């Protein structure tokens, strides 16, 4: 969980794992995401959603073409920054 949280602009100050469910404390950190450059946003996105995977289904090393596809698209970068800076509310929480 901490590994995934480290890829997003969120903190994970606490969690509880119970027998049939879990609870997470996930405060958003848009201030953190604002400090990321375009390359860092592209790298983080492609590590979470790789275009290419190796035989063990891990992300392959990124290349300039993949990074440029994102870096040269301001609308896509904006969407990615928004995604990284927010923690969607669970549909199961009132």
WOKA-V592246 format. One record per residue. N is the residue number from 1. RES is the residue in one letter. BURIAL is b if it has 24 or more other C-alpha atoms within 12 Angstrom, else e. Layout:
BEGIN
n & res & burial
N & RES & BURIAL
N & RES & BURIAL
END
This chain:
BEGIN
n & res & burial
1 & X & e
2 & X & e
3 & X & e
4 & X & e
5 & X & b
6 & X & e
7 & X & b
8 & X & b
9 & X & b
10 & X & b
11 & X & b
12 & X & e
13 & X & e
14 & X & e
15 & X & e
16 & X & e
17 & X & e
18 & X & e
19 & X & e
20 & X & e
21 & X & e
22 & X & e
23 & X & e
24 & X & e
25 & X & e
26 & X & b
27 & X & e
28 & X & b
29 & X & b
30 & X & e
31 & X & e
32 & X & e
33 & X & b
34 & X & e
35 & X & e
36 & X & b
37 & X & e
38 & X & b
39 & X & b
40 & X & b
41 & X & b
42 & X & b
43 & X & b
44 & X & b
45 & X & b
46 & X & b
47 & X & b
48 & X & b
49 & X & e
50 & X & e
51 & X & e
52 & X & e
53 & X & e
54 & X & e
55 & X & e
56 & X & e
57 & X & e
58 & X & e
59 & X & e
60 & X & e
61 & X & e
62 & X & b
63 & X & e
64 & X & e
65 & X & e
66 & X & e
67 & X & b
68 & X & e
69 & X & e
70 & X & b
71 & X & b
72 & X & e
73 & X & e
74 & X & e
75 & X & e
76 & X & e
77 & X & b
78 & X & e
79 & X & e
80 & X & b
81 & X & b
82 & X & b
83 & X & e
84 & X & b
85 & X & b
86 & X & e
87 & X & e
88 & X & e
89 & X & e
90 & X & e
91 & X & e
92 & X & e
93 & X & e
94 & X & e
END
